Amino acid sequence: MLALALGLAAMIGLSLGLLGGGGSILTVPVLVYVLGVAPKPAIVMSLPVVGATSLVGAALHWRVGNVRVSTALAFGVLAMAGAFAGARLAVHMSGAAQLALLALTMLAASISMLRGHRVEPAAGTSPRATILVPVALGVGLLTGVVGIGGGFLVVPALVLLAGVPMRQAVGTSLLVIALNSASGLAGYLGTVAIDWRFLGGFTAASIVGAIAGTALSARVPQSALRRGFALFLIAIGGFVLYRSREVFRVVHRAPHDTSATSTA
């Protein structure tokens, strides 16, 4: 089981390194459906995995000048506030509800990947703070609630709203994701028991995979890889959504239960 866990962690890191984002969204399904971790601890455990792996990726991008630290900090501070709030909110949510929301997020990410990342700032684009602020808070909130990095949202936001060139947006987003994940984890501390020993090995394997993926990224056709991964996300997201279908049944039944009580 340990060998399987480390192998899957390396694959998560590899996909993150190859794609520059997206791979971390698989962490929770792997922990829950393959390794048998309960949903809520799995979401909490995903945060240090995502954060540490993204931080290593950001360091690699920083070495070649692809990280705007000031932009990452400005965006990251807002996202961190959202991530902490999301984590505190998620304490009161059921694990099944969190998984259902994760499944919907996976499907949204797959659509974003299928559409591609051909987003470039228009000439003379200036930062639009009135839009960027709620986007940053929203990305952070999502990170805290479902335990993902949100790179598929951060990159377009940096490009279109902050005027960051695409190549720098990818590297900058990794630093934002690392900050988000740290804040989200802080919001959960003391509320969920975590197997730190297992998590340390899982995270280390993911980092090794990310380094390998980053080295391979220049040699692999990104468009074909992204489409294939998007289709894979649709399958996994659909599976998670199906397994979490009871959440929607409860929501659907609630109004009837209330009316029956009031009639009586």
VOGU-3710 file (C-alpha; in Angstrom, 3 decimals, decimal comma):
1> mlalalglaa> 0,000/0,000/0,000  2,872/2,368/0,790  4,457/1,758/-2,616  1,097/2,457/-4,296  0,667/5,684/-2,310  4,146/6,939/-3,224  3,667/6,009/-6,868  0,369/7,882/-7,085  1,879/10,882/-5,301  4,700/10,961/-7,854
11> miglslgllg> 2,134/10,833/-10,670  0,257/13,778/-9,141  3,483/15,770/-8,965  4,434/14,712/-12,490  1,146/15,979/-13,912  1,516/19,224/-11,970  5,020/19,729/-13,344  3,993/18,880/-16,902  0,847/21,011/-16,955  1,794/23,878/-14,657
21> gggsiltvpv> -1,416/23,286/-12,719  -4,340/20,891/-12,522  -2,511/17,846/-11,194  -3,109/18,783/-7,582  -6,856/18,454/-8,093  -6,371/14,668/-8,136  -4,921/14,518/-4,618  -8,213/14,241/-2,729  -9,761/11,538/-4,998  -6,557/9,488/-4,734
31> lvyvlgvapk> -6,513/9,755/-0,941  -10,223/8,952/-0,581  -10,992/6,338/-3,236  -7,634/4,587/-3,612  -5,978/4,897/-0,194  -9,155/4,827/1,917  -8,694/8,120/3,784  -11,906/9,719/5,099  -13,052/12,737/3,012  -12,421/15,517/5,517
41> paivmslpvv> -8,904/14,407/6,563  -8,113/13,835/2,880  -9,031/17,426/2,031  -6,883/18,726/4,885  -3,964/16,450/3,926  -4,130/17,624/0,319  -3,246/21,184/1,332  0,387/20,589/2,410  0,877/18,282/-0,601  -0,400/20,955/-2,987
51> gatslvgaal> 1,396/23,760/-1,151  4,824/22,127/-0,919  4,747/20,862/-4,498  3,681/24,270/-5,814  6,379/26,009/-3,762  9,068/23,838/-5,372  7,590/24,590/-8,790  7,556/28,303/-8,008  11,234/28,152/-6,990  12,119/26,512/-10,315
61> hwrvgnvrvs> 10,211/29,200/-12,219  11,746/31,961/-10,091  15,241/30,859/-11,112  14,407/31,669/-14,748  12,600/34,924/-13,952  9,021/33,684/-14,318  7,690/34,734/-10,904  6,421/38,221/-10,065  6,871/38,113/-6,309  5,128/41,443/-5,633
71> talafgvlam> 2,080/40,397/-7,664  2,001/36,987/-5,980  2,099/38,578/-2,541  -0,634/41,105/-3,353  -2,915/38,442/-4,847  -1,805/35,866/-2,285  -2,637/37,905/0,817  -6,256/38,224/-0,324  -6,411/34,568/-1,351  -4,924/33,529/1,995
81> agafagarla> -7,718/35,353/3,801  -10,239/33,508/1,659  -8,488/30,156/2,209  -8,481/30,562/5,991  -12,157/31,536/5,956  -12,945/28,602/3,648  -11,212/26,173/5,976  -13,121/27,474/9,002  -16,373/27,259/7,028  -15,605/23,716/5,835
91> vhmsgaaqla> -15,329/22,505/9,438  -19,136/22,790/9,554  -19,669/21,004/6,208  -19,979/17,254/5,736  -17,191/15,435/3,940  -19,694/14,303/1,305  -20,727/17,901/0,573  -17,078/18,894/0,188  -16,488/16,009/-2,226  -19,535/17,019/-4,278
101> llaltmlaas> -18,210/20,573/-4,543  -14,783/19,184/-5,477  -16,375/17,128/-8,267  -18,068/20,225/-9,694  -14,744/22,065/-9,500  -13,017/19,234/-11,364  -15,591/19,429/-14,141  -15,110/23,204/-14,353  -11,329/22,711/-14,514  -11,699/20,174/-17,320
111> ismlrghrve> -13,783/22,625/-19,350  -11,139/25,300/-18,808  -8,428/22,903/-20,015  -10,398/21,820/-23,068  -10,886/25,456/-24,046  -7,142/25,962/-23,675  -5,114/28,724/-22,063  -4,855/31,065/-25,015  -5,353/34,114/-22,891  -3,160/37,167/-23,291
121> paagtsprat> -3,583/40,652/-21,843  -4,641/43,311/-24,263  -2,167/46,074/-25,029  -2,040/48,581/-22,220  -3,874/46,321/-19,771  -3,804/47,754/-16,258  -4,658/45,893/-13,056  -8,401/45,923/-12,339  -8,489/45,823/-8,541  -12,286/45,946/-8,300
131> ilvpvalgvg> -12,466/42,585/-10,082  -9,167/41,113/-8,905  -10,031/41,418/-5,195  -13,185/39,248/-5,243  -11,491/36,775/-7,614  -8,544/36,371/-5,226  -10,864/35,924/-2,251  -12,965/33,421/-4,207  -9,954/31,360/-5,259  -8,778/31,257/-1,652
141> lltgvvgigg> -12,226/30,263/-0,395  -12,294/27,368/-2,861  -8,838/26,260/-1,756  -9,894/26,145/1,886  -13,159/24,303/1,252  -12,112/21,587/-1,220  -8,327/21,436/-0,841  -7,162/22,343/-4,358  -4,657/24,863/-5,643  -6,993/26,592/-8,080
151> gflvvpalvl> -4,299/27,220/-10,679  -6,851/26,963/-13,493  -8,470/30,074/-12,011  -5,372/31,934/-10,815  -3,544/31,912/-14,163  -6,356/33,529/-16,225  -6,993/36,025/-13,415  -3,346/37,132/-13,386  -3,236/37,408/-17,181  -6,542/39,126/-17,843
161> lagvpmrqav> -6,973/41,196/-14,684  -3,419/41,966/-13,594  -1,784/42,155/-17,055  0,833/39,472/-16,264  2,357/37,728/-19,334  1,305/34,095/-19,656  4,689/32,536/-18,885  5,088/34,629/-15,737  1,468/34,001/-14,739  2,128/30,244/-14,520
171> gtsllvialn> 5,126/30,691/-12,223  3,447/33,411/-10,171  0,322/31,288/-9,708  2,395/28,510/-8,150  3,582/30,889/-5,426  -0,011/32,056/-4,874  -1,131/28,415/-4,570  1,588/27,712/-2,002  0,468/30,702/0,087  -3,198/29,663/-0,250
181> sasglagylg> -2,512/26,125/0,850  -0,535/27,213/3,907  -3,344/29,515/5,018  -6,007/26,875/4,397  -4,034/24,341/6,433  -3,742/26,854/9,284  -7,520/27,198/9,268  -7,959/23,443/9,729  -5,296/22,848/12,386  -6,721/21,430/15,584
191> tvaidwrflg> -9,984/20,326/13,960  -8,927/17,195/12,045  -6,430/14,466/12,946  -3,634/14,121/10,357  -1,121/11,310/9,833  1,920/13,567/9,406  4,348/10,679/8,925  2,426/9,287/5,966  1,824/12,789/4,653  5,541/13,591/4,693
201> gftaasivga> 6,389/10,655/2,430  3,435/11,357/0,133  4,461/14,998/-0,231  8,105/14,136/-0,881  7,092/11,740/-3,668  4,851/14,411/-5,184  7,715/16,931/-5,168  10,028/14,465/-6,927  7,336/13,928/-9,552  6,892/17,687/-9,993
211> iagtalsarv> 10,615/18,194/-10,574  10,619/15,421/-13,182  7,495/16,843/-14,811  9,006/20,311/-15,011  12,085/18,870/-16,731  9,914/16,960/-19,214  7,469/19,772/-19,930  9,522/21,226/-22,771  9,575/17,870/-24,590  5,896/16,926/-24,374
221> pqsalrrgfa> 3,173/18,425/-26,637  1,243/20,484/-24,108  -1,981/20,838/-26,105  -2,475/17,078/-26,541  -1,481/16,412/-22,941  -3,882/19,040/-21,639  -6,802/17,662/-23,666  -6,118/14,133/-22,480  -5,866/15,244/-18,868  -9,101/17,248/-19,210
231> lfliaiggfv> -10,962/14,160/-20,413  -9,471/12,214/-17,502  -10,697/14,917/-15,114  -14,209/14,645/-16,564  -14,208/10,909/-15,849  -12,868/11,305/-12,297  -15,114/14,291/-11,557  -18,151/12,390/-12,805  -17,235/9,407/-10,619  -16,784/11,583/-7,514
241> lyrsrevfrv> -20,060/13,380/-8,236  -21,860/10,036/-8,600  -20,417/8,761/-5,324  -21,563/11,990/-3,627  -25,061/11,934/-5,126  -26,703/11,468/-1,705  -25,865/15,105/-0,916  -28,208/16,294/-3,667  -30,957/13,906/-2,568  -30,847/15,367/0,936
251> vhraphdtsa> -31,063/18,907/-0,444  -33,970/17,895/-2,684  -35,888/16,247/0,158  -35,396/19,050/2,697  -38,248/21,346/1,483  -40,712/18,426/1,556  -39,695/17,499/5,074  -40,250/21,098/6,215  -43,688/21,380/4,598  -44,758/18,076/6,109
261> tsta> -43,821/19,326/9,563  -45,632/22,633/9,127  -48,780/20,871/7,844  -48,854/18,586/10,825
//
